[in-house]
Amino acid sequence: MDQITKYIEELLAYTTLSGGWLSFVTMFALCAVTALVAWLVYMLCIKIVTPLLVRITKHTDMIWDDYLLNPQVLHSACHVVPAIVVWQMLPPLFIANPVIQTLASKATAIYITITVMRLAITFIGSFKLFDSEKDHRTAAQQYFHSFCGVLKIVVLFLGVIVIVAIVINRSPLTLLAGLGATSAVLMLVFKDSITGLVAGIRLTSNNMVSKGDWITVDKLGANGVVEDITLSTVKVMASQTAENTTKVEDITLSTVKVRNFDNTIVTLPPQKLIEDSFQNWQGMQQSGGRRVTRMIYIDFHSIGIADDNLKQRLVERKLINKADMHSNVVNLTLFRNYIEWWIYNNKEVNTDLTFMVRQLQPTNTGLPIEVYFFLKNKEWKTYEHNLAEIMERIYAFAPEFGLKIYQRE
């Protein structure tokens, strides 16, 4: 920098400037040279170094470098380099004016701190790219995402401490030591954020909620599928994959926004998922079927011993085997056996899981017969069609056994 100063002074010696004007023009020229050098360094990094590194990472066999050295990280790093150039070149120019030199040093130091914070946050965020295309995360992966969210907060906190230390000309360690006395006030001010942060960590570390889970919170009117979850944000796209399905739209440290089936939005704090119970349907989604439990109420007056005509008609229509026709068989018994046999032979039913037709406690609205089984296809529309087909057949064939479905008149 001294050589550049001497060169500019030699050039200005040929002019008619003198005294204060000469010093002012010299200083202005040196500042312009500093800005030009910083701009040239930035353009070198952004136009040559960054594309070169991107090409190198794409041609390597390793995958991690494609994520950690992505263009966003490299662009953030490009802003740090010219800031360091300015920090090295600009303050020495104002040796004759200590006040301006101090202000220039603090301003460049603050700018470097901000650019380094931005680089660190962008670099931490690049870790999310490793499993961004997966529909479901493991507990370890979700916990790592939570840890990245905490790490970003730590970077922001340390950055603010360093900036304040630069402004007041104190050591950052001294400020950190002094924060112990104000921790109670900070906890009171940021109570909701801290509570939400802890709730997010507990949710992810205990694998209570993961990406791709369908959750239901009846008390708060939430029923949806989580598309993505982090400590700071949970983003969900709306689709109808289950009955009255909603999808979690956004989770912050203090609120959870849920977009319902009717496009209304429910907002709730994440700690409610910890304090109150909620239902996670992931087990059903990973199992071999979706459960069906339906009640059929039989009129008591239609239940009786099957006569010969009924037995003959059922055998002729191949609804019941002749071997099942003993003398005192009840028509409701034959009906239950038929339903169970038909469900067992239905290709849409997963018979590896529990299926049965059972009789429940009598009521004043008839004798309840419960149908319990699991359908293989869990997609909402197909599930409803298959369920309706089975139930419609049961209702339609009840009169064939001399039975009446109870109906209030």
C-alpha positions in Angstrom: 0.0 0.0 0.0 3.0 2.3 0.7 4.2 1.8 -2.9 0.8 2.7 -4.3 0.7 5.9 -2.1 4.1 7.0 -3.3 3.1 6.4 -6.9 -0.1 8.4 -6.6 1.8 11.3 -4.8 4.3 11.3 -7.7 1.5 11.6 -10.2 -0.2 14.4 -8.3 3.1 16.3 -8.0 2.8 17.2 -11.7 -0.5 19.0 -10.9 -1.1 22.4 -9.4 -2.7 20.9 -6.3 -1.2 21.7 -2.9 -1.9 21.7 0.8 -5.2 20.3 1.9 -6.5 19.7 -1.6 -3.5 17.5 -2.4 -4.1 15.4 0.7 -7.8 15.1 0.0 -7.3 14.0 -3.6 -4.6 11.6 -2.6 -6.9 10.0 0.0 -9.8 9.9 -2.5 -7.5 8.2 -5.1 -6.3 5.6 -2.5 -9.9 4.8 -1.5 -10.8 4.4 -5.1 -7.9 2.0 -5.6 -9.0 0.0 -2.6 -12.5 -0.2 -3.9 -11.2 -1.2 -7.4 -9.0 -4.0 -5.9 -11.8 -5.3 -3.8 -14.1 -5.4 -6.8 -11.5 -7.1 -9.0 -11.0 -9.7 -6.3 -14.7 -10.3 -6.0 -15.2 -10.6 -9.7 -12.3 -13.1 -9.8 -13.9 -15.2 -7.2 -17.4 -15.0 -8.6 -16.6 -15.4 -12.3 -13.6 -17.8 -12.3 -13.0 -19.5 -8.9 -16.7 -20.4 -8.2 -17.5 -21.9 -11.6 -14.2 -23.8 -11.5 -14.9 -25.3 -8.1 -18.5 -26.2 -9.2 -17.2 -28.1 -12.3 -14.6 -29.9 -10.2 -17.2 -31.1 -7.6 -19.5 -32.3 -10.4 -16.7 -34.5 -11.9 -15.7 -36.1 -8.6 -17.1 -39.5 -7.5 -17.9 -38.1 -4.0 -21.4 -36.8 -3.4 -20.8 -34.7 -0.2 -18.8 -32.0 -2.1 -21.7 -31.4 -4.4 -23.8 -30.4 -1.4 -21.2 -28.6 0.8 -19.6 -26.7 -2.0 -22.8 -25.8 -3.8 -23.1 -22.4 -5.6 -24.9 -20.8 -2.6 -22.0 -21.5 -0.3 -19.4 -20.4 -2.8 -21.2 -17.1 -3.5 -21.4 -16.4 0.2 -17.7 -17.1 0.5 -17.0 -14.7 -2.4 -18.4 -11.8 -0.3 -15.9 -12.5 2.5 -12.8 -12.1 0.4 -13.3 -8.5 -0.8 -14.3 -7.6 2.8 -10.9 -8.9 4.0 -9.2 -6.9 1.2 -10.8 -3.7 2.3 -10.1 -4.4 6.0 -6.4 -4.8 5.2 -6.0 -1.8 2.8 -8.4 0.9 4.0 -7.7 1.6 7.7 -3.9 2.2 7.2 -4.8 5.1 4.8 -6.3 7.1 7.7 -3.3 7.0 10.1 -3.2 10.8 10.1 -6.8 10.9 11.3 -7.3 8.4 14.2 -11.1 9.0 14.4 -11.7 8.1 10.8 -9.3 5.2 11.0 -11.2 3.7 14.0 -14.6 4.1 12.3 -13.2 2.5 9.1 -11.7 -0.4 11.1 -15.0 -1.0 13.0 -17.1 -0.8 9.9 -15.0 -3.2 7.9 -14.8 -5.6 10.9 -18.6 -5.5 11.3 -19.0 -6.2 7.6 -16.6 -9.1 7.8 -18.5 -10.5 10.8 -21.8 -10.3 8.9 -20.5 -12.0 5.8 -18.9 -14.8 7.9 -22.2 -15.3 9.7 -24.0 -15.6 6.3 -21.4 -18.0 5.1 -21.7 -20.2 8.2 -25.5 -20.2 8.1 -25.5 -21.1 4.4 -22.9 -23.9 4.9 -24.9 -25.3 7.8 -28.1 -25.2 5.7 -26.4 -27.2 2.9 -26.4 -30.3 5.1 -30.2 -30.5 4.6 -29.6 -31.3 0.9 -28.3 -34.8 1.8 -31.8 -36.1 2.4 -34.0 -33.4 0.8 -35.4 -35.9 -1.7 -36.4 -38.5 0.8 -40.0 -38.9 1.8 -39.2 -40.1 5.3 -36.4 -39.4 7.7 -35.0 -41.7 10.4 -34.8 -40.4 14.0 -31.1 -39.9 13.6 -31.5 -37.8 10.5 -34.3 -35.7 12.0 -32.2 -35.1 15.1 -29.3 -34.0 12.9 -31.7 -31.5 11.2 -32.7 -30.2 14.7 -29.0 -29.9 15.6 -28.4 -27.8 12.5 -31.2 -25.5 13.5 -29.7 -25.0 16.9 -26.3 -24.5 15.4 -27.7 -21.6 13.2 -29.1 -19.9 16.3 -25.7 -20.3 18.0 -24.0 -18.7 15.0 -26.4 -15.8 15.0 -26.0 -15.3 18.8 -22.2 -15.3 18.6 -22.2 -13.0 15.6 -24.4 -10.4 17.4 -22.0 -10.6 20.4 -19.0 -10.0 18.2 -20.7 -7.1 16.5 -21.6 -5.5 19.8 -18.1 -6.1 21.1 -16.6 -4.3 18.0 -18.9 -1.3 18.4 -18.2 -0.8 22.1 -14.5 -1.8 21.8 -14.7 -4.6 24.3 -13.7 -8.3 24.2 -16.4 -10.7 23.2 -15.5 -13.0 26.1 -16.2 -10.2 28.5 -19.7 -9.8 27.0 -20.3 -13.5 27.2 -19.3 -13.5 30.8 -21.7 -10.6 31.5 -24.6 -12.4 30.0 -24.9 -14.6 33.0 -26.4 -11.8 35.0 -29.1 -11.1 32.3 -30.0 -14.7 31.5 -33.2 -14.5 33.6 -34.4 -11.5 31.6 -33.5 -13.1 28.3 -35.4 -16.3 29.3 -38.4 -14.2 30.2 -38.3 -12.2 26.9 -37.7 -15.2 24.7 -39.8 -17.7 26.7 -42.0 -18.7 23.7 -39.0 -19.1 21.4 -37.1 -21.2 23.9 -40.1 -23.4 24.7 -40.7 -23.9 21.0 -37.0 -24.8 20.5 -37.1 -27.4 23.3 -40.4 -28.8 22.0 -38.9 -29.1 18.5 -35.8 -30.9 19.8 -38.0 -33.4 21.8 -40.2 -34.1 18.9 -37.4 -34.9 16.5 -35.0 -36.6 19.0 -37.7 -39.0 20.2 -38.9 -39.6 16.6 -42.4 -38.4 17.6 -42.9 -36.7 14.3 -40.9 -37.2 11.1 -41.1 -36.2 7.5 -43.9 -38.0 5.7 -45.9 -38.7 8.9 -49.7 -38.3 9.0 -50.6 -36.7 12.3 -53.9 -35.9 14.0 -54.5 -33.4 16.8 -58.2 -33.5 17.5 -58.2 -30.9 20.2 -56.7 -28.3 17.9 -58.4 -29.4 14.7 -55.3 -30.6 12.9 -55.2 -33.7 10.8 -52.4 -33.9 8.2 -49.3 -35.2 6.6 -45.9 -33.7 7.4 -43.8 -33.0 4.3 -40.7 -31.5 6.0 -39.7 -30.6 9.6 -36.9 -28.6 11.1 -36.5 -26.6 14.2 -37.3 -23.4 12.3 -39.7 -24.5 9.6 -42.0 -27.3 8.6 -43.2 -26.9 5.0 -46.0 -29.0 3.7 -47.8 -29.1 0.3 -51.5 -29.7 0.3 -53.0 -32.9 -1.2 -55.9 -35.2 -0.4 -54.3 -38.5 0.6 -56.6 -39.5 3.4 -60.0 -38.7 4.7 -60.2 -35.0 5.7 -56.5 -34.9 5.3 -54.7 -31.7 6.1 -51.0 -31.1 5.9 -48.7 -29.2 8.2 -47.9 -26.0 6.3 -45.3 -24.3 8.5 -43.6 -24.8 11.9 -41.6 -22.1 13.5 -40.0 -21.9 17.0 -43.3 -20.6 18.4 -46.1 -21.6 16.1 -47.3 -24.5 13.9 -49.4 -23.6 10.9 -51.7 -26.4 9.5 -53.5 -26.1 6.2 -56.7 -28.1 6.5 -58.7 -30.0 3.8 -60.9 -27.0 3.3 -57.9 -24.7 3.0 -58.4 -23.1 6.4 -55.2 -22.7 8.4 -54.9 -23.8 12.1 -52.1 -22.2 14.1 -50.8 -23.9 17.2 -47.6 -23.8 19.3 -45.3 -26.9 18.9 -45.2 -27.4 22.6 -48.9 -28.5 22.4 -47.7 -31.6 20.6 -45.5 -32.4 23.7 -48.0 -31.4 26.4 -51.1 -33.0 24.9 -51.5 -36.3 23.1 -51.6 -36.6 19.3 -52.0 -39.4 16.9 -49.3 -40.5 14.4 -50.7 -42.6 11.6 -47.2 -43.6 10.3 -47.6 -47.1 11.8 -50.8 -47.6 9.7 -49.1 -46.3 6.6 -46.2 -48.7 7.0 -48.4 -51.7 7.8 -50.1 -54.0 5.4 -53.5 -52.4 5.5 -55.9 -49.8 6.7 -58.4 -50.8 9.3 -62.2 -51.0 8.8 -64.7 -51.2 11.7 -68.3 -50.8 10.8 -71.6 -51.6 12.7 -74.6 -53.3 11.2 -77.7 -53.2 13.4 -80.0 -56.2 12.9 -83.7 -56.0 13.8 -84.4 -58.4 16.6 -87.8 -59.4 15.1 -86.0 -60.8 12.0 -83.7 -63.1 13.9 -84.9 -66.7 14.1 -84.4 -70.4 13.3 -83.8 -70.9 9.6 -86.6 -72.9 8.0 -86.3 -75.5 5.2 -87.2 -73.0 2.5 -84.5 -70.5 3.6 -81.9 -73.3 3.8 -82.8 -74.6 0.4 -82.6 -71.1 -1.2 -79.2 -70.3 0.4 -77.8 -73.6 -0.8 -79.2 -73.2 -4.3 -77.6 -69.7 -4.5 -74.3 -71.1 -3.1 -74.3 -68.7 -0.3 -73.9 -71.4 2.4 -72.6 -74.9 2.2 -75.1 -77.7 2.9 -72.8 -79.1 5.6 -73.5 -76.0 7.7 -77.2 -76.6 7.7 -78.0 -78.3 11.0 -81.6 -78.5 12.3 -81.6 -75.5 14.7 -79.2 -73.2 12.9 -80.1 -69.4 13.3 -80.3 -67.3 10.2 -78.0 -64.6 11.9 -75.4 -67.3 12.4 -75.5 -68.2 8.7 -75.3 -64.5 7.8 -72.2 -64.0 10.0 -70.5 -67.0 8.5 -71.2 -65.8 5.0 -69.9 -62.3 5.6 -66.7 -63.7 7.1 -66.2 -66.1 4.2 -66.8 -63.4 1.6 -64.4 -61.0 3.3 -61.8 -63.8 3.4 -62.1 -64.4 -0.3 -62.1 -60.7 -1.2 -58.8 -59.8 -3.0 -58.9 -56.2 -1.6 -58.8 -57.5 2.0 -55.5 -58.3 3.7 -56.3 -61.6 5.4 -52.8 -61.8 7.0 -54.1 -59.2 9.4 -57.0 -59.6 11.9 -60.5 -60.0 10.3 -63.7 -61.1 12.0 -67.4 -60.6 12.2 -68.6 -60.4 15.8 -71.7 -59.7 17.8 -71.7 -56.8 20.3 -73.9 -55.9 23.3 -77.6 -55.6 22.3 -79.0 -52.1 22.1 -82.5 -50.5 21.8 -81.7 -49.9 18.1 -81.1 -53.5 17.2 -78.4 -56.1 17.6 -75.0 -54.7 16.5 -72.8 -56.9 14.3 -69.3 -55.5 13.9 -67.3 -56.0 10.7 -63.5 -55.8 11.4 -60.9 -56.2 8.7 -58.0 -54.4 6.9 -58.0 -53.2 3.3 -54.8 -53.5 1.3 -55.0 -50.2 -0.5 -54.7 -47.2 1.9 -55.1 -44.4 -0.6 -58.2 -42.4 0.3 -60.3 -42.6 -2.8 -59.6 -46.3 -3.5 -60.0 -47.2 0.2 -63.5 -45.6 0.3 -64.6 -47.3 -2.9 -63.5 -50.7 -1.7 -65.1 -50.2 1.7 -68.4 -49.1 0.2 -68.5 -52.1 -2.1 -68.1 -54.5 0.8 -70.6 -52.8 3.0 -73.2 -52.4 0.2 -73.0 -56.2 -0.5 -73.5 -56.9 3.2 -76.6 -54.6 3.3 -78.0 -56.1 0.0 -77.6 -59.8 1.1 -79.1 -59.4 4.6 -82.7 -60.0 3.3 -81.5 -63.2 1.5 -81.0 -64.6 5.0 -84.4 -63.4 6.2 -82.8 -60.5 8.2 -83.8 -56.8 8.4 -81.4 -53.9 9.0 -82.8 -51.8 11.8 -84.1 -48.5 10.7 -86.0 -46.0 12.9 -89.4 -45.2 11.5 
